[in-house]
Amino acid sequence: MATAVDGRAEVLVTGDRDLLEAADAAPLAILSPRAFWERLRLGLGQGDQVEFTLEDGAAVLRPVPPDDDPFGAYAGALGTLADEAAVVAWLRDLRDARDDDV
């Protein structure tokens, strides 16, 4: 595990039961080969969540859709800037800068 941590690995794939049992306390993700394969198959990255659903009597593992965009509440808060000149003017105003500072 030290080599994986020193090498800044995102995940350690192992069949070692002791390492798998210590996964919750580890500084990186520790997965069994099967769990790693499932995450790859589903296109999941580190920190992504999954859910089990029933479809036609079979349990199916699916990625949990991400929450709404955390910045969505701020959409449009600045208004619409018509063109590049409007953006530059807005930035100058923010910086309280002279014309040649941009």
PASEBA-1860 file (N, C-alpha, C; in nm, 3 decimals):
! residues 102
1> MATAVDGR> 0.083/-0.118/0.000/0.000/0.000/0.000/0.087/0.125/0.000 ~ 0.200/0.121/0.069/0.289/0.238/0.075/0.335/0.279/-0.064 ~ 0.365/0.181/-0.149/0.408/0.212/-0.285/0.296/0.280/-0.363 ~ 0.174/0.233/-0.346/0.060/0.293/-0.415/0.039/0.437/-0.368 ~ 0.051/0.461/-0.237/0.034/0.595/-0.182/0.147/0.686/-0.230 ~ 0.271/0.637/-0.221/0.387/0.716/-0.266/0.378/0.748/-0.415 ~ 0.323/0.656/-0.492/0.308/0.676/-0.636/0.184/0.755/-0.673 ~ 0.110/0.799/-0.572/-0.012/0.879/-0.590/-0.117/0.806/-0.674
9> AEVLVTGD> -0.129/0.676/-0.650/-0.231/0.597/-0.719/-0.369/0.639/-0.670 ~ -0.467/0.631/-0.758/-0.604/0.663/-0.720/-0.673/0.542/-0.658 ~ -0.629/0.423/-0.700/-0.694/0.301/-0.653/-0.592/0.188/-0.644 ~ -0.611/0.102/-0.546/-0.530/-0.018/-0.531/-0.624/-0.137/-0.553 ~ -0.594/-0.218/-0.653/-0.677/-0.334/-0.685/-0.608/-0.456/-0.628 ~ -0.679/-0.529/-0.544/-0.618/-0.643/-0.476/-0.723/-0.746/-0.438 ~ -0.677/-0.867/-0.422/-0.762/-0.973/-0.369/-0.728/-1.003/-0.223 ~ -0.635/-0.929/-0.167/-0.593/-0.949/-0.028/-0.705/-0.908/0.068
17> RDLLEAAD> -0.756/-1.003/0.143/-0.870/-0.977/0.232/-0.838/-0.874/0.340 ~ -0.715/-0.878/0.393/-0.678/-0.782/0.498/-0.681/-0.639/0.445 ~ -0.629/-0.619/0.325/-0.631/-0.485/0.265/-0.774/-0.442/0.233 ~ -0.855/-0.534/0.182/-0.993/-0.500/0.150/-1.073/-0.464/0.275 ~ -1.045/-0.530/0.386/-1.113/-0.499/0.512/-1.069/-0.363/0.568 ~ -0.947/-0.321/0.535/-0.895/-0.192/0.583/-0.927/-0.077/0.487 ~ -1.005/-0.103/0.384/-1.029/-0.004/0.279/-1.089/0.126/0.331 ~ -1.178/0.120/0.430/-1.242/0.241/0.481/-1.144/0.336/0.547
25> AAPLAILS> -1.036/0.284/0.603/-0.938/0.367/0.673/-0.819/0.403/0.585 ~ -0.818/0.356/0.462/-0.702/0.376/0.374/-0.705/0.515/0.308 ~ -0.588/0.568/0.274/-0.581/0.700/0.210/-0.612/0.696/0.059 ~ -0.645/0.580/0.005/-0.683/0.568/-0.135/-0.787/0.458/-0.146 ~ -0.854/0.452/-0.258/-0.956/0.349/-0.278/-0.889/0.213/-0.291 ~ -0.941/0.114/-0.218/-0.894/-0.024/-0.229/-1.012/-0.107/-0.275 ~ -0.999/-0.169/-0.392/-1.109/-0.243/-0.453/-1.065/-0.383/-0.490 ~ -1.162/-0.474/-0.487/-1.136/-0.609/-0.538/-1.131/-0.600/-0.691
33> PRAFWERL> -1.071/-0.698/-0.756/-1.070/-0.695/-0.902/-1.211/-0.686/-0.962 ~ -1.306/-0.756/-0.902/-1.445/-0.754/-0.952/-1.505/-0.614/-0.938 ~ -1.487/-0.550/-0.821/-1.541/-0.416/-0.799/-1.477/-0.316/-0.895 ~ -1.347/-0.331/-0.918/-1.278/-0.241/-1.010/-1.331/-0.259/-1.152 ~ -1.351/-0.383/-1.194/-1.405/-0.410/-1.327/-1.545/-0.351/-1.341 ~ -1.628/-0.365/-1.238/-1.764/-0.309/-1.243/-1.759/-0.157/-1.257 ~ -1.670/-0.093/-1.184/-1.658/0.053/-1.193/-1.614/0.094/-1.334 ~ -1.520/0.022/-1.392/-1.476/0.051/-1.529/-1.590/0.029/-1.628
41> RLGLGQGD> -1.661/-0.080/-1.612/-1.771/-0.114/-1.702/-1.880/-0.007/-1.699 ~ -1.904/0.049/-1.582/-2.007/0.152/-1.567/-1.956/0.292/-1.599 ~ -1.824/0.303/-1.622/-1.769/0.435/-1.650/-1.761/0.523/-1.527 ~ -1.744/0.462/-1.410/-1.741/0.537/-1.285/-1.600/0.581/-1.249 ~ -1.589/0.697/-1.192/-1.463/0.748/-1.142/-1.463/0.747/-0.990 ~ -1.351/0.789/-0.935/-1.339/0.794/-0.790/-1.444/0.889/-0.733 ~ -1.515/0.845/-0.632/-1.616/0.929/-0.567/-1.754/0.918/-0.627 ~ -1.768/0.857/-0.746/-1.900/0.839/-0.806/-1.979/0.739/-0.722
49> QVEFTLED> -2.110/0.756/-0.721/-2.195/0.668/-0.642/-2.276/0.578/-0.733 ~ -2.315/0.462/-0.680/-2.396/0.367/-0.755/-2.520/0.331/-0.674 ~ -2.620/0.278/-0.743/-2.741/0.231/-0.677/-2.782/0.098/-0.738 ~ -2.848/0.016/-0.658/-2.902/-0.110/-0.707/-3.050/-0.089/-0.735 ~ -3.093/-0.133/-0.851/-3.234/-0.126/-0.887/-3.279/-0.263/-0.933 ~ -3.408/-0.287/-0.930/-3.464/-0.413/-0.980/-3.527/-0.389/-1.116 ~ -3.486/-0.469/-1.211/-3.544/-0.464/-1.345/-3.578/-0.604/-1.389 ~ -3.703/-0.629/-1.414/-3.750/-0.761/-1.456/-3.703/-0.869/-1.359
57> GAAVLRPV> -3.706/-0.838/-1.229/-3.670/-0.934/-1.127/-3.521/-0.953/-1.105 ~ -3.438/-0.878/-1.177/-3.293/-0.889/-1.162/-3.237/-0.761/-1.101 ~ -3.140/-0.777/-1.013/-3.074/-0.661/-0.953/-2.975/-0.604/-1.054 ~ -2.982/-0.473/-1.072/-2.897/-0.405/-1.169/-2.825/-0.292/-1.096 ~ -2.697/-0.282/-1.120/-2.615/-0.176/-1.062/-2.605/-0.062/-1.162 ~ -2.641/0.060/-1.119/-2.639/0.176/-1.207/-2.570/0.293/-1.139 ~ -2.506/0.381/-1.219/-2.449/0.502/-1.160/-2.561/0.594/-1.111 ~ -2.540/0.660/-0.999/-2.635/0.758/-0.949/-2.609/0.888/-1.025
65> PPDDDPFG> -2.713/0.945/-1.086/-2.691/1.071/-1.157/-2.642/1.179/-1.061 ~ -2.551/1.264/-1.107/-2.503/1.370/-1.018/-2.614/1.466/-0.982 ~ -2.599/1.533/-0.868/-2.695/1.634/-0.827/-2.699/1.744/-0.931 ~ -2.800/1.828/-0.918/-2.807/1.943/-1.008/-2.678/2.022/-1.002 ~ -2.652/2.095/-1.105/-2.534/2.180/-1.112/-2.531/2.272/-0.991 ~ -2.424/2.266/-0.909/-2.419/2.350/-0.789/-2.415/2.499/-0.822 ~ -2.380/2.532/-0.946/-2.376/2.672/-0.986/-2.502/2.714/-1.060 ~ -2.595/2.620/-1.078/-2.717/2.650/-1.151/-2.797/2.765/-1.093
73> AYAGALGT> -2.795/2.779/-0.961/-2.870/2.888/-0.897/-2.816/3.025/-0.935 ~ -2.693/3.029/-0.982/-2.630/3.157/-1.016/-2.638/3.187/-1.165 ~ -2.693/3.097/-1.242/-2.702/3.118/-1.386/-2.781/3.247/-1.414 ~ -2.724/3.331/-1.495/-2.789/3.456/-1.532/-2.773/3.568/-1.431 ~ -2.704/3.543/-1.321/-2.690/3.645/-1.216/-2.614/3.768/-1.267 ~ -2.527/3.749/-1.364/-2.449/3.860/-1.418/-2.517/3.925/-1.537 ~ -2.627/3.870/-1.579/-2.689/3.922/-1.700/-2.619/3.863/-1.821 ~ -2.651/3.917/-1.937/-2.591/3.868/-2.060/-2.495/3.973/-2.112
81> LADEAAVV> -2.374/3.931/-2.138/-2.275/4.021/-2.195/-2.274/3.997/-2.346 ~ -2.302/4.104/-2.421/-2.329/4.093/-2.564/-2.210/4.046/-2.646 ~ -2.091/4.094/-2.611/-1.975/4.061/-2.693/-1.848/4.074/-2.611 ~ -1.735/4.054/-2.676/-1.607/4.058/-2.606/-1.582/4.195/-2.541 ~ -1.620/4.301/-2.609/-1.601/4.436/-2.554/-1.679/4.453/-2.423 ~ -1.798/4.395/-2.417/-1.878/4.404/-2.295/-1.812/4.326/-2.182 ~ -1.753/4.212/-2.214/-1.682/4.132/-2.113/-1.562/4.210/-2.061 ~ -1.484/4.269/-2.152/-1.366/4.347/-2.113/-1.407/4.465/-2.026
89> AWLRDLRD> -1.514/4.533/-2.064/-1.562/4.647/-1.984/-1.605/4.601/-1.845 ~ -1.670/4.487/-1.839/-1.715/4.435/-1.710/-1.594/4.399/-1.623 ~ -1.492/4.336/-1.683/-1.372/4.301/-1.608/-1.298/4.427/-1.559 ~ -1.291/4.528/-1.643/-1.227/4.653/-1.601/-1.299/4.713/-1.483 ~ -1.431/4.710/-1.492/-1.511/4.765/-1.383/-1.486/4.687/-1.254 ~ -1.475/4.556/-1.265/-1.447/4.474/-1.147/-1.311/4.507/-1.087 ~ -1.214/4.527/-1.173/-1.078/4.554/-1.126/-1.055/4.701/-1.093 ~ -1.148/4.786/-1.138/-1.129/4.930/-1.124/-0.997/4.969/-1.189
97> ARDDDV> -0.978/4.916/-1.312/-0.850/4.931/-1.381/-0.857/5.039/-1.488 ~ -0.740/5.077/-1.537/-0.732/5.168/-1.650/-0.752/5.090/-1.779 ~ -0.779/5.157/-1.890/-0.806/5.093/-2.018/-0.694/5.000/-2.065 ~ -0.570/5.032/-2.039/-0.459/4.952/-2.091/-0.417/4.839/-1.999 ~ -0.491/4.813/-1.892/-0.456/4.706/-1.798/-0.508/4.569/-1.841 ~ -0.597/4.561/-1.937/-0.657/4.433/-1.973/-0.576/4.366/-2.079
END
